[in-house]
Amino acid sequence: MTHRAVQYMGLRARRDKNEAVIATALRAIGCVVVRHSGTDEPDLFVLHNGAWTALEVKSEKGKLTQGQVAFRAIVRSMGSEVHVVRDANEALKVVTGRQCK
């Protein structure tokens, strides 16, 4: 199984297994990582060098739901972005702007 369920405010949210690895890698470089469980909203909000980044964590073959696509479109229309990441290296690259090993 590629997801685990977590209890959040009475709702069950699906979490990709790679989310914990991504959060750990981001915290290792000094980021503040906030896990979020809103329907169709990003999984992680990351603070790095004074800037927030919204990340949607997906498994290798995971796809955005229709609701996530719609939410992402709203965020883009406001001049921001929800980044889709599949592993820690992608997340580090998005947050820091550079490829990490």
N, C-alpha and C positions, 0 to 999 in steps of 0.2 A: 504494500500500500504506500502511495507517495504522499499522503497527507495524514496529519493527525488532527484530531478535533480538540479545541480548547473551549472552556466555558468562559463566556464574557457577558456580563450583565444579563444572564438568563438565556443567551443565545449561543449556539454552537457555531464556531467559526472554523473553517478548514485552514490548516497551516501547511504549507509545503515544507518537506523535511529540510530543504536547503536553507530555509529562513534563519534557523539558529546559527548555522555556519556563517552566513552573510552578516548577521548582527554581531557575532563575535569578531569577525575580521574588521568590521567598521569600528567597533569599540577599541580594538587593538591600536588603531591609529589616532585615538582620541575623540572619536565622534560620540555624540549623544544620539542614541537610537531609541525611538519610541515605537513600540508595536501597537498597531491599530487594528480594530476588528469591525469597522463599519461596513455595511453592505455596499458593494461596488466601489469602495474607497480604497486607497493604497494601503498596503500591509505595513510599511515602515515609513516613518518620517525621520530624517537624519539631519542633525545639525553638525556642520563642519566649517570651521573658520568663519562663523557668523552667518552662514547661509543654510537655509533649510532645503532639503531635497526630498521629494516624494518618490518612493520605490514600490512597485508592484512586483512581488516575488512569484515567479512561475517555475515549474519543473522544466526539464529539458524540452518536453513536448507540450507543456501547458499552454493554453490559449486564454485570452481575455474573454470574459463573459460579455454579453450584449450591454449589461449595465455598466461594466468597467469601461467599455469602449465609449459609451455615452458620457460617463463621468470624465474620462480623459479628454473628450472633445470640449467639455465645458471648461476644464482647467486650461486647455490650449487657447480657447477663445479669450481667456483672461490674461494671456501672455506668459503662462507658465507651462509646466510639463509634469506628467507622471511617467517616470522611467520604468520600463519593464526589464528586470534583471533575472538571470537564471543561475548565476554562481557568484561567489565572493569577488572574483577578479572583475567581473562586469560591474558589480556594485561599487567597488573601489575606484574603477575608472570613471564611472558616472559622477561620483561624489567628489573625487579629487581632480578630475580632468586629465589624469594620466594613467597609463597602463601600470599595473602592479604585478610583481612576481609572486 
